[in-house]
Amino acid sequence: MNSMEQETLAHRLGMTAHVSPLLMKARRLGLRVPEDLWVLAVQRGCRHYTQRNEPEVELVDAERFTNEELAMSLLNIAAPYDPHTIRCGAAMLGAPGNEPARLARLAKWERSELVVRYVAECGERFEPFNPFWKELLSLLPVTEVPKSGVMPHPTRFVAMNGYERGVGKKLTCEWQRPAA
């Protein structure tokens, strides 16, 4: 790898990188990968990742680039490796309205099943009663465990609160996802 190339998530995971049709689509739409993908995630409700300098006008509308496509672009093994990008992708993966069947299909097409499965398993751990995670996991193949130290720790996908009103000290966890 020359110094001008960025290391991909695939490389970090010990996988073979590929040319991603989805990342090519994002670039055709004028999005810089990954920078504009983060901006688009913030514009679509991932306000906890704001840099406070995002343009007000959405870079690309959801009709041309869906939330499922955005999530899969952020979790894509062909994208440059960046834990921030993966955390953004995890939030977008759980966006309200996302269809598990479409996400599983995109994960397969993009060869990113291992990454999506890891995030979905984390989602199920923190939201065991959310049927979205169970359905998504049922549609994904069983994969190896990601190489140690590459994927963000599961706690990086949630907001942890040490107090619950009326209860006092109690650890509560909430999956980070786009706000409406």
C-alpha positions in Angstrom: 0.0 0.0 0.0 1.5 3.3 -1.0 1.4 6.3 1.3 -1.4 8.0 -0.8 -3.8 5.1 -0.2 -5.9 4.8 3.0 -6.0 1.5 4.7 -9.5 -0.1 4.3 -11.6 -1.8 6.9 -11.1 -5.0 4.9 -7.4 -4.8 5.3 -7.6 -4.2 9.0 -10.0 -7.2 9.3 -7.6 -9.4 7.3 -10.1 -9.6 4.4 -9.7 -9.0 0.7 -10.9 -5.5 -0.3 -13.2 -5.2 -3.4 -14.5 -2.4 -5.5 -17.8 -1.4 -3.9 -20.7 -0.5 -6.2 -22.3 1.3 -3.3 -19.3 3.5 -2.6 -19.1 4.2 -6.3 -22.7 5.3 -6.3 -22.0 7.6 -3.3 -19.1 9.2 -5.2 -21.3 9.6 -8.4 -23.8 11.5 -6.2 -20.9 13.8 -5.3 -20.2 12.5 -1.8 -16.7 12.3 -0.5 -16.1 8.9 1.3 -16.1 8.9 4.3 -16.3 12.6 5.2 -19.6 13.4 3.5 -21.1 10.2 4.7 -20.6 11.4 8.3 -22.2 14.8 7.4 -25.2 13.0 5.8 -25.6 10.8 8.8 -25.7 14.0 11.0 -28.1 15.7 8.6 -30.4 12.6 8.9 -30.5 12.7 12.7 -27.2 11.4 14.1 -26.8 14.6 16.0 -24.5 13.0 18.6 -21.8 12.9 15.8 -22.1 16.6 14.8 -19.0 18.7 14.2 -21.4 21.8 14.3 -20.3 22.8 10.8 -22.6 20.7 8.7 -24.6 22.4 6.0 -28.3 22.8 6.7 -29.2 21.5 3.2 -29.0 17.7 3.0 -26.2 16.7 0.7 -28.3 13.9 -1.0 -31.9 13.2 -0.4 -33.1 9.8 1.0 -34.8 9.0 -2.3 -31.5 8.9 -4.2 -29.4 7.5 -1.3 -31.4 5.6 1.3 -30.7 5.3 5.0 -29.9 1.6 4.4 -27.4 2.6 1.7 -25.9 5.2 4.0 -25.5 2.7 6.8 -24.0 0.1 4.5 -21.6 2.7 3.1 -20.4 3.6 6.6 -20.0 -0.1 7.5 -18.4 -1.0 4.2 -15.2 -3.1 4.2 -14.0 -1.3 1.1 -14.2 2.1 2.9 -11.2 3.7 4.6 -10.7 2.3 8.1 -12.0 4.6 10.8 -13.7 3.7 14.1 -15.8 7.0 13.9 -17.2 5.8 10.6 -18.1 2.5 12.0 -19.9 4.1 15.0 -21.8 6.3 12.6 -22.7 3.3 10.5 -24.0 1.4 13.6 -26.3 4.3 14.4 -27.6 4.5 10.9 -28.0 0.7 10.8 -30.6 1.0 13.5 -32.4 4.0 11.9 -36.2 3.9 12.2 -37.7 2.5 9.0 -34.7 0.5 7.9 -35.7 -2.9 6.4 -33.7 -5.8 7.7 -34.1 -7.7 4.4 -32.7 -4.8 2.4 -29.8 -4.4 4.8 -28.9 -8.1 4.7 -29.0 -8.0 0.9 -26.8 -4.9 0.8 -24.4 -6.5 3.3 -24.0 -9.5 1.1 -23.6 -7.5 -2.1 -20.9 -5.3 -0.4 -19.2 -8.3 1.3 -19.7 -6.7 4.6 -21.7 -9.4 6.4 -19.1 -9.8 9.1 -19.3 -6.1 10.1 -23.1 -5.9 9.9 -23.4 -9.1 11.9 -21.0 -7.7 14.6 -23.1 -4.5 14.9 -26.4 -6.4 14.9 -25.2 -8.7 17.7 -24.2 -5.7 19.7 -27.6 -4.2 19.0 -29.3 -7.3 20.2 -27.2 -7.4 23.3 -28.3 -3.8 24.3 -31.9 -4.1 22.9 -32.8 -7.7 23.4 -36.5 -7.0 22.9 -36.1 -5.1 19.7 -37.3 -7.4 16.9 -35.3 -5.5 14.3 -32.0 -7.0 15.5 -33.4 -10.5 15.7 -34.8 -10.3 12.2 -31.6 -8.8 10.7 -29.4 -11.5 12.4 -31.7 -14.2 11.1 -31.1 -12.9 7.5 -27.3 -12.7 7.8 -24.9 -15.7 7.5 -23.0 -16.8 10.6 -19.5 -15.3 10.3 -16.2 -15.4 12.1 -15.7 -13.0 15.0 -13.9 -9.9 13.7 -10.2 -9.6 14.3 -9.6 -8.4 17.9 -9.1 -4.7 18.3 -10.5 -3.6 14.9 -14.2 -3.0 15.6 -15.2 -0.5 18.2 -16.1 -1.9 21.6 -19.9 -2.6 21.8 -20.3 0.2 24.4 -19.2 2.7 21.7 -22.6 2.2 20.0 -24.7 3.2 23.0 -25.2 6.2 25.4 -24.7 5.2 29.0 -26.5 7.0 31.7 -25.7 6.5 35.4 -29.0 7.8 36.8 -32.6 7.0 36.1 -35.3 9.4 37.3 -37.0 8.0 40.4 -34.6 5.1 40.7 -31.3 6.7 41.5 -28.0 5.1 40.4 -28.7 2.6 37.8 -26.8 2.0 34.6 -29.0 2.5 31.6 -27.9 2.1 28.0 -29.6 3.5 24.9 -28.6 2.5 21.3 -27.4 5.5 19.4 -29.6 6.0 16.4 -30.8 9.0 14.3 -33.4 11.2 16.0 -36.6 11.9 14.0 
